[in-house]
Amino acid sequence: MTLDPDACYEALLAHDPRFDGAFFVGVKTTGIYCRPVCRARTPRRDRCEFFRRAALAERAGFRACFRCRPERAPGSASVDAVSRLARSATQRIEEGALNRGSVADLAAALGASARHLRRAMQDELGVGPIELALSKRIALARELLLGTSLPVTEIAFAAGFASVRRFNDAYRASQRMTPSDVRRPHEAESPDGLQVVLDVRSPFDPAPAMAFLAARAVPGAEVVSGGTYLRAFAEGGRTGVVAIRSAEGRDAIVVLVPSSLAPLLMSIAARARRMFDADCDPARIGAHLARDRRLAKLVRARPALRVMGAFEPFEWAVRAVLGQQISVRAAQTIAGRLVAALGVPVAGGGLACAPRFAWPDAARLAAAKEETLTSLGLTRARAATVRRLAGAVADGSLVLDRHADPDETRAALLALPGIGPWTAAYIEMRALGWPDAFPAGDLGLRAALGGLDAAACEARAERWRPWRAYAAAHLWTGLSESGVT
């Protein structure tokens, strides 16, 4: 994408939130770079330099603004015009891939050579993988330095740096100041852990998001209480309860992570972003869908509607299978029994209402006996499907994340006995976060479209591409609010 400086300046003058995260502005007279929504005094046009990414502004010698906090800017949605390789690499880096491995490891996971990956990212994003990873670490460190009283040592490791010395050197080189220079008085933080604020692209309405989570919370694994979503989490031998709530007075979510999960903070923050669909552009999507007369009223009623995604993709794939031909409540009950029997016990950290079990991973579920699953309420056929699904994910023949090719994933899912088009499309929508997924055979969607059959429903949805998942969300929500089940 080539930036038009004049158009960027017009967006800056308007403080238009639709451009938040789409570009950054460096002010030559101050050496500071900002988001286009920054409420600081707007500089003259000749003093502005525009950048597609924060890392490019930092490379040019600008340091981040303390007022608008560029590290909190929403990212680019997955439909932006970037090649799949560069996009997948960016997403994995944002989730901390280079905190745990090398560029060669990342490239191999994406089916490319390290040289090809570096070239692709440089050509399309303007930065290489190491530079982008460093920028993300610095951004996370800034959030912790400004929002918590954690010691600099703990912040360094939580942000993904291998040593405090490397952290200090990198921060000084990037921000023209030391980490200690950034410290300032802050609001009360969680008693035991870290807090990260993640801005969400406007418009954002947290109430429907929390209602969605509350209606589908799995007993023992998830809780929605007082406007806060809690979930048990386990990875790499570490366990804890992650809490997510909306921020007051701004379009953002607040992620609270216990100290036991501090090394996984970057990954958890990325999971929270995709769960709340934080980087989608509701205004852009709504304008497209509203061209359809059937959807126009729904879009006007819910301009901030998002497609809620998966904190853990494999979990949602299993939930899709559990929900075949039964009610949401019945599927919740069975899922609750499953996590209690096979999940990982997690301490609640002193929270009385905290969930107690993290979802079992694919290997653990694949090893479960059929008798164990049927004793939880699954039919033999569905138990067999769950075990096949878990086995495919465990052995790597099925990849369930946002980096996967949706067509290849769909084909792999349909090859598993017991998974049909509806289940595959629903997994694409929730687990992969694919914006064009559309379960045309869904009874609710067919009813919302006047009783069409699956083929006619599919044909009707063609005009909604590439946002068919959002069209489905609008139709489902419209049915729910009208009292139709």
C-alpha positions as CSV (number, residue, x, y, z in Angstrom):
1,M,0.0,0.0,0.0
2,T,1.4,3.4,-1.0
3,L,0.4,6.2,1.4
4,D,-1.0,9.5,-0.1
5,P,0.5,12.2,2.2
6,D,-2.3,14.7,1.4
7,A,-5.0,12.1,2.2
8,C,-3.2,11.1,5.4
9,Y,-3.0,14.7,6.5
10,E,-6.8,15.2,5.9
11,A,-7.4,12.1,8.0
12,L,-5.1,13.5,10.7
13,L,-7.0,16.9,10.7
14,A,-10.2,15.0,11.2
15,H,-8.8,12.6,13.8
16,D,-10.8,10.0,11.9
17,P,-10.8,6.7,13.9
18,R,-11.3,4.7,10.8
19,F,-7.6,5.3,10.0
20,D,-6.3,4.4,13.4
21,G,-3.6,1.9,12.9
22,A,-3.6,2.4,9.1
23,F,-0.7,4.8,9.3
24,F,1.4,6.8,11.7
25,V,2.6,10.4,11.5
26,G,6.1,11.6,12.5
27,V,6.5,15.2,13.5
28,K,9.8,16.5,12.3
29,T,10.1,19.4,14.8
30,T,9.6,17.2,17.9
31,G,11.0,13.8,16.7
32,I,7.8,12.1,18.0
33,Y,5.4,9.9,16.0
34,C,1.7,9.6,16.7
35,R,-1.5,7.9,15.6
36,P,-3.9,9.8,13.4
37,V,-6.4,10.0,16.3
38,C,-3.9,11.8,18.6
39,R,-5.5,14.9,20.2
40,A,-2.2,16.8,20.6
41,R,-2.0,20.0,18.6
42,T,-2.0,19.1,14.9
43,P,1.3,20.0,13.3
44,R,1.6,21.9,10.0
45,R,1.6,19.8,6.8
46,D,5.2,20.5,6.0
47,R,6.3,19.1,9.4
48,C,4.6,15.7,8.9
49,E,6.1,12.5,7.6
50,F,3.7,9.5,7.2
51,F,4.5,5.8,7.8
52,R,2.6,2.6,7.2
53,R,4.0,1.0,10.4
54,A,5.3,2.1,13.8
55,A,8.5,0.2,13.1
56,L,9.2,2.4,10.0
57,A,8.7,5.6,12.1
58,E,11.1,4.3,14.7
59,R,13.6,3.4,12.0
60,A,13.4,7.0,10.8
61,G,14.4,8.2,14.2
62,F,11.0,9.1,15.7
63,R,10.0,8.0,19.2
64,A,6.5,7.1,20.3
65,C,4.0,9.7,21.6
66,F,3.1,9.5,25.3
67,R,-0.3,10.9,24.7
68,C,-1.8,8.7,22.0
69,R,0.3,5.7,22.8
70,P,1.0,4.2,19.3
71,E,1.7,0.8,20.8
72,R,-2.0,0.6,21.5
73,A,-3.1,1.2,17.9
74,P,-5.3,-1.5,16.4
75,G,-3.5,-3.6,13.8
76,S,-4.3,-4.3,10.2
77,A,-7.2,-6.7,9.5
78,S,-6.5,-10.0,7.8
79,V,-8.0,-8.8,4.5
80,D,-5.5,-6.0,3.9
81,A,-3.6,-6.3,0.6
82,V,-0.6,-8.1,1.9
83,S,0.6,-11.5,0.6
84,R,-0.4,-14.5,2.7
85,L,3.2,-15.2,3.6
86,A,3.9,-11.7,4.9
87,R,0.6,-11.5,6.7
88,S,1.0,-14.9,8.3
89,A,4.6,-14.0,9.4
90,T,3.4,-10.7,10.9
91,Q,0.6,-12.4,12.8
92,R,3.0,-15.0,14.3
93,I,5.5,-12.4,15.2
94,E,2.8,-10.4,17.0
95,E,2.0,-13.6,18.9
96,G,5.7,-13.9,20.0
97,A,7.0,-16.5,17.5
98,L,10.5,-14.9,17.5
99,N,10.6,-14.8,21.3
100,R,10.6,-18.5,21.2
101,G,12.5,-19.3,18.0
102,S,14.6,-18.0,15.1
103,V,13.6,-16.5,11.7
104,A,14.6,-19.8,10.2
105,D,12.2,-21.6,12.5
106,L,9.4,-19.2,11.6
107,A,10.1,-19.5,7.9
108,A,10.1,-23.3,8.0
109,A,6.7,-23.3,9.8
110,L,5.4,-21.2,6.9
111,G,6.9,-23.3,4.2
112,A,9.5,-20.8,3.0
113,S,13.2,-20.2,3.4
114,A,14.5,-17.6,5.8
115,R,15.8,-15.5,2.9
116,H,12.5,-15.6,1.0
117,L,10.6,-14.6,4.2
118,R,12.9,-11.6,4.8
119,R,12.6,-10.5,1.2
120,A,8.8,-10.8,1.2
121,M,8.4,-8.8,4.4
122,Q,10.8,-6.1,3.4
123,D,9.2,-5.7,0.0
124,E,5.6,-5.6,1.2
125,L,5.9,-4.2,4.8
126,G,9.1,-2.2,4.6
127,V,10.6,-4.0,7.6
128,G,12.1,-7.4,8.1
129,P,11.0,-10.0,10.7
130,I,13.7,-9.1,13.3
131,E,12.9,-5.4,13.1
132,L,9.1,-6.0,13.4
133,A,9.6,-8.3,16.3
134,L,11.8,-5.7,18.1
135,S,9.1,-3.1,17.5
136,K,6.4,-5.3,19.0
137,R,8.6,-6.0,22.1
138,I,9.3,-2.4,22.6
139,A,5.6,-1.6,22.3
140,L,4.6,-4.2,24.9
141,A,7.4,-3.0,27.2
142,R,6.1,0.6,27.0
143,E,2.6,-0.5,27.9
144,L,4.0,-2.2,31.0
145,L,6.4,0.6,31.9
146,L,3.6,3.1,31.8
147,G,0.8,1.0,33.2
148,T,2.4,-1.0,36.0
149,S,5.0,-0.7,38.7
150,L,6.6,-4.0,37.7
151,P,10.4,-4.0,38.0
152,V,12.2,-3.4,34.8
153,T,13.7,-6.9,34.9
154,E,10.3,-8.5,34.9
155,I,9.1,-6.2,32.1
156,A,12.1,-7.1,30.0
157,F,11.4,-10.8,30.1
158,A,7.6,-10.4,29.9
159,A,8.1,-8.4,26.7
160,G,10.2,-11.2,25.1
161,F,13.8,-9.9,25.6
162,A,16.4,-12.5,26.5
163,S,18.2,-10.2,28.9
164,V,17.9,-6.9,30.7
165,R,21.0,-5.6,28.9
166,R,19.5,-6.2,25.5
167,F,16.2,-4.7,26.6
168,N,17.9,-1.5,27.9
169,D,20.0,-1.2,24.7
170,A,17.1,-1.8,22.4
171,Y,14.8,0.6,24.2
172,R,17.4,3.4,24.3
173,A,18.1,2.9,20.5
174,S,14.4,2.9,19.6
175,Q,12.9,5.5,22.0
176,R,16.0,7.8,22.6
177,M,15.5,7.3,26.4
178,T,16.0,4.6,28.9
179,P,13.2,2.4,30.4
180,S,13.6,4.1,33.7
181,D,13.0,7.5,32.1
182,V,9.6,6.4,31.0
183,R,8.2,5.4,34.4
184,R,5.4,7.6,35.7
185,P,2.7,7.3,38.4
186,H,0.0,4.9,37.3
187,E,-3.4,3.7,38.3
188,A,-3.9,0.6,40.6
189,E,-3.1,-2.6,38.7
190,S,-4.1,-6.1,39.3
191,P,-2.8,-7.4,42.7
192,D,-0.8,-10.3,41.1
193,G,0.1,-9.9,37.5
194,L,0.3,-7.7,34.4
195,Q,-2.2,-5.5,32.7
196,V,-2.2,-4.6,29.0
197,V,-4.7,-2.2,27.3
198,L,-5.4,-3.1,23.7
199,D,-7.2,-0.5,21.6
200,V,-10.0,-1.8,19.4
201,R,-10.8,-0.2,16.0
202,S,-13.9,2.0,16.3
203,P,-16.8,1.7,16.6
204,F,-16.8,-0.8,19.5
205,D,-19.6,-2.0,21.7
206,P,-18.4,-4.4,24.4
207,A,-21.9,-5.3,25.6
208,P,-22.8,-7.7,22.7
209,A,-19.3,-9.2,22.9
210,M,-19.7,-10.1,26.6
211,A,-23.2,-11.3,26.0
212,F,-21.9,-13.7,23.3
213,L,-19.3,-15.0,25.7
214,A,-21.7,-15.3,28.6
215,A,-24.2,-17.3,26.6
216,R,-21.5,-19.8,25.5
217,A,-19.3,-19.9,28.6
218,V,-18.2,-23.5,29.3
219,P,-18.8,-24.4,32.9
220,G,-15.5,-24.9,34.7
221,A,-13.4,-23.3,31.9
222,E,-15.0,-19.9,31.5
223,V,-16.9,-17.3,33.5
224,V,-18.4,-13.9,32.7
225,S,-18.9,-11.9,35.9
226,G,-19.5,-8.2,36.4
227,G,-18.5,-7.4,32.8
228,T,-15.3,-9.4,33.0
229,Y,-14.5,-12.5,31.0
230,L,-12.3,-15.1,32.9
231,R,-10.8,-18.2,31.4
232,A,-8.4,-20.9,32.6
233,F,-5.3,-21.1,30.4
234,A,-2.5,-23.6,30.3
235,E,0.5,-23.7,27.9
236,G,4.0,-25.1,28.2
237,G,3.6,-26.2,31.8
238,R,2.4,-22.8,32.9
239,T,-1.2,-22.2,34.1
240,G,-3.3,-19.3,35.3
241,V,-6.6,-17.4,34.8
242,V,-6.7,-14.7,32.2
243,A,-9.2,-11.9,32.6
244,I,-10.5,-9.6,29.9
245,R,-12.8,-6.6,30.3
246,S,-13.6,-3.4,28.4
247,A,-11.8,-0.2,29.2
248,E,-13.7,2.7,30.6
249,G,-14.2,5.7,28.4
250,R,-12.4,4.4,25.3
251,D,-12.7,1.7,22.6
252,A,-10.3,-0.8,24.1
253,I,-10.1,-4.0,26.1
254,V,-8.0,-4.6,29.2
255,V,-6.2,-7.9,29.5
256,L,-5.1,-9.1,33.0
257,V,-2.5,-11.8,33.2
258,P,-1.2,-13.5,36.4
259,S,2.5,-13.5,37.0
260,S,2.6,-17.2,36.3
261,L,1.8,-16.5,32.7
262,A,4.0,-13.4,32.3
263,P,6.4,-15.1,29.6
264,L,3.3,-15.8,27.5
265,L,1.9,-12.2,27.7
266,M,2.5,-11.3,24.0
267,S,0.8,-14.5,22.9
268,I,-2.1,-14.0,25.3
269,A,-2.6,-10.4,24.1
270,A,-2.7,-11.5,20.5
271,R,-5.3,-14.2,21.4
272,A,-7.4,-11.5,23.1
273,R,-7.3,-9.3,20.0
274,R,-8.5,-12.1,17.7
275,M,-11.1,-13.2,20.2
276,F,-12.7,-9.8,20.2
277,D,-12.1,-9.2,16.5
278,A,-10.2,-6.1,17.5
279,D,-8.6,-5.3,14.2
280,C,-11.7,-5.5,11.9
281,D,-13.1,-2.3,10.4
282,P,-16.8,-2.3,11.2
283,A,-17.4,0.9,9.3
284,R,-15.9,-0.4,6.1
285,I,-17.6,-3.8,6.4
286,G,-21.0,-2.2,7.3
287,A,-20.8,0.1,4.3
288,H,-20.4,-2.9,2.0
289,L,-23.1,-5.0,3.6
290,A,-25.6,-2.1,3.8
291,R,-25.8,-2.1,0.0
292,D,-28.1,-5.1,0.4
293,R,-31.6,-4.0,1.4
294,R,-32.1,-7.1,3.7
295,L,-28.9,-6.3,5.7
296,A,-29.1,-2.5,5.7
297,K,-31.5,-2.3,8.7
298,L,-29.5,-4.8,10.6
299,V,-26.2,-2.9,10.0
300,R,-27.8,0.4,11.1
301,A,-29.0,-1.2,14.3
302,R,-25.6,-2.7,15.1
303,P,-22.8,-0.7,13.4
304,A,-20.2,-2.1,15.8
305,L,-21.0,-5.8,15.3
306,R,-18.0,-8.1,15.2
307,V,-17.5,-11.8,14.6
308,M,-16.2,-13.2,17.9
309,G,-13.2,-15.4,17.4
310,A,-11.4,-18.1,19.3
311,F,-8.9,-17.6,22.1
312,E,-7.9,-21.2,21.4
313,P,-8.8,-22.4,17.8
314,F,-8.7,-26.1,18.6
315,E,-11.1,-25.6,21.4
316,W,-13.7,-24.0,19.1
317,A,-13.3,-26.7,16.5
318,V,-14.2,-29.3,19.2
319,R,-17.1,-27.1,20.3
320,A,-18.4,-26.9,16.8
321,V,-18.5,-30.8,16.7
322,L,-20.1,-30.9,20.1
323,G,-22.8,-28.5,18.9
324,Q,-23.9,-30.5,15.9
325,Q,-27.7,-31.0,15.9
326,I,-28.1,-30.0,19.6
327,S,-28.8,-26.7,21.4
328,V,-26.1,-24.3,22.6
329,R,-27.0,-25.1,26.2
330,A,-26.7,-28.9,25.7
331,A,-23.3,-28.4,24.0
332,Q,-22.1,-26.3,26.9
333,T,-23.1,-29.0,29.4
334,I,-21.1,-31.6,27.5
335,A,-18.1,-29.3,27.0
336,G,-18.1,-28.6,30.7
337,R,-18.0,-32.3,31.5
338,L,-15.2,-32.8,29.0
339,V,-12.9,-30.1,30.5
340,A,-13.6,-31.4,34.0
341,A,-12.7,-34.9,33.0
342,L,-9.7,-34.2,30.6
343,G,-8.7,-30.6,31.2
344,V,-5.7,-29.1,33.0
345,P,-6.4,-28.0,36.6
346,V,-5.7,-24.3,37.1
347,A,-5.6,-22.4,40.4
348,G,-7.9,-19.4,40.5
349,G,-5.4,-17.0,42.0
350,G,-7.7,-16.1,44.9
351,L,-10.8,-15.4,42.7
352,A,-13.8,-17.1,44.2
353,C,-15.6,-17.3,40.8
354,A,-12.5,-18.3,38.7
355,P,-12.7,-21.2,36.3
356,R,-10.9,-24.3,37.4
357,F,-9.9,-26.2,34.2
358,A,-8.1,-25.2,31.0
359,W,-9.2,-27.0,27.8
360,P,-7.2,-30.2,27.0
361,D,-4.9,-29.8,24.1
362,A,-5.2,-31.9,20.9
363,A,-2.7,-34.7,22.0
364,R,-4.5,-35.1,25.3
365,L,-7.9,-35.4,23.7
366,A,-6.7,-37.7,20.9
367,A,-5.4,-40.1,23.6
368,A,-8.8,-40.2,25.4
369,K,-10.7,-43.5,25.2
370,E,-14.0,-43.6,23.3
371,E,-15.6,-44.9,26.5
372,T,-14.5,-41.8,28.4
373,L,-16.1,-39.5,25.8
374,T,-19.3,-41.4,25.5
375,S,-19.7,-41.4,29.3
376,L,-19.7,-37.6,29.1
377,G,-22.8,-37.6,26.9
378,L,-21.3,-37.8,23.4
379,T,-22.7,-40.3,20.9
380,R,-20.2,-42.9,19.6
381,A,-20.1,-41.3,16.2
382,R,-19.5,-37.9,17.7
383,A,-16.8,-39.2,20.1
384,A,-15.1,-40.8,17.1
385,T,-15.2,-37.5,15.2
386,V,-13.7,-35.6,18.2
387,R,-10.9,-38.1,18.5
388,R,-10.1,-37.9,14.7
389,L,-10.2,-34.1,14.8
390,A,-7.8,-34.1,17.8
391,G,-5.5,-36.6,16.2
392,A,-5.3,-34.6,12.9
393,V,-4.4,-31.5,14.9
394,A,-1.9,-33.3,17.1
395,D,0.0,-34.9,14.2
396,G,0.0,-31.6,12.2
397,S,-2.1,-32.9,9.3
398,L,-4.7,-30.2,10.2
399,V,-3.6,-26.7,11.1
400,L,-6.2,-24.6,12.9
401,D,-5.1,-21.0,13.2
402,R,-5.4,-17.7,11.4
403,H,-2.2,-18.4,9.4
404,A,-3.7,-21.4,7.7
405,D,-5.1,-21.4,4.1
406,P,-8.9,-21.5,4.5
407,D,-9.5,-23.6,1.4
408,E,-6.9,-26.1,2.4
409,T,-8.2,-26.2,6.0
410,R,-11.8,-26.6,4.8
411,A,-10.7,-29.6,2.6
412,A,-8.8,-31.2,5.4
413,L,-11.8,-30.8,7.7
414,L,-14.3,-32.2,5.2
415,A,-12.0,-35.2,4.8
416,L,-12.7,-36.2,8.4
417,P,-15.7,-38.4,8.9
418,G,-18.4,-36.7,10.9
419,I,-17.5,-33.1,9.7
420,G,-19.8,-31.7,7.1
421,P,-20.0,-28.3,5.3
422,W,-21.8,-26.5,8.2
423,T,-19.2,-27.6,10.8
424,A,-16.3,-26.8,8.5
425,A,-17.6,-23.3,7.7
426,Y,-18.3,-22.6,11.4
427,I,-14.8,-23.6,12.3
428,E,-13.4,-21.3,9.6
429,M,-15.5,-18.5,11.0
430,R,-14.7,-18.8,14.7
431,A,-11.3,-20.7,14.8
432,L,-9.6,-19.3,11.7
433,G,-11.3,-15.9,11.9
434,W,-11.9,-16.1,8.1
435,P,-14.1,-13.0,7.2
436,D,-15.8,-14.8,4.2
437,A,-16.8,-18.0,6.0
438,F,-20.5,-18.7,5.6
439,P,-22.3,-21.8,6.9
440,A,-25.0,-21.8,4.2
441,G,-26.8,-24.8,5.6
442,D,-27.4,-23.3,9.0
443,L,-31.1,-23.4,9.8
444,G,-31.1,-20.0,11.4
445,L,-29.5,-18.3,8.4
446,R,-31.9,-20.1,6.0
447,A,-34.9,-18.9,8.2
448,A,-33.5,-15.3,8.2
449,L,-33.4,-15.4,4.4
450,G,-37.0,-16.5,4.0
451,G,-36.7,-20.3,4.2
452,L,-34.2,-20.8,1.4
453,D,-32.5,-24.1,1.0
454,A,-28.7,-24.3,1.5
455,A,-27.8,-23.8,-2.2
456,A,-30.1,-20.8,-2.6
457,C,-28.7,-19.4,0.7
458,E,-25.2,-19.8,-0.7
459,A,-26.1,-18.0,-3.9
460,R,-27.9,-15.2,-2.0
461,A,-24.7,-14.6,0.0
462,E,-22.4,-14.1,-3.0
463,R,-23.1,-10.4,-3.0
464,W,-21.8,-10.1,0.5
465,R,-18.2,-11.3,-0.3
466,P,-15.6,-10.9,1.2
467,W,-17.6,-10.2,4.4
468,R,-20.0,-13.1,4.5
469,A,-19.1,-14.1,8.1
470,Y,-20.2,-10.6,9.2
471,A,-23.4,-10.9,7.2
472,A,-24.1,-14.2,9.1
473,A,-23.5,-12.6,12.4
474,H,-26.0,-9.8,11.6
475,L,-28.6,-12.3,10.5
476,W,-28.1,-14.5,13.6
477,T,-28.3,-11.5,15.9
478,G,-31.4,-10.2,14.1
479,L,-33.1,-13.6,14.7
480,S,-32.1,-13.7,18.3
481,E,-33.4,-10.2,19.0
482,S,-36.7,-10.9,17.2
483,G,-37.3,-13.9,19.4
484,V,-37.0,-16.5,16.6
485,T,-35.0,-19.6,17.6
